[in-house]
Amino acid sequence: MTERAIPVLPADDLRVAKNFYVDRLGFDIRFEASEDGTIGLLGVARGSIWLTIDSPMSGHGRAACVSLEVESADAYYDEWSARVEIPRTPQNESWGARTFSLADPSGNTIFVMGPINS
């Protein structure tokens, strides 16, 4: 049995979130539970990275942050920067990772980290 944590990110509009995560970042839909397309739950996956998007996610915190550990931050940056705005290129961190971050349409931070390039 595989154990995993699946972050739940708040969204203002499920359609906007679906466009961002599926059409722009290349996630696949795992499940979608919505009567009108704007309110409900959306489960997305990209390899072993799973996220759940909850609109409107009342009663929980807003402006969440999720950290994605990947094999190459540069590869993700190259792919995603062609489709969405990313404020800075990947940088080597003093604590031993190569990172960049971006915000989704609801203001959640997606923090991407991989190993430092040799």
Protein Blocks (a to p, Z undefined) as FASTA:
>chain_A
ZZddddddddfblklmmmmmmmmnopacfbdcdfklpaccddddehjbccddddehgoia
ehiadddddfblklmmmmmmmmbccfbacdddfkopacdddddfkopacdddddddZZ
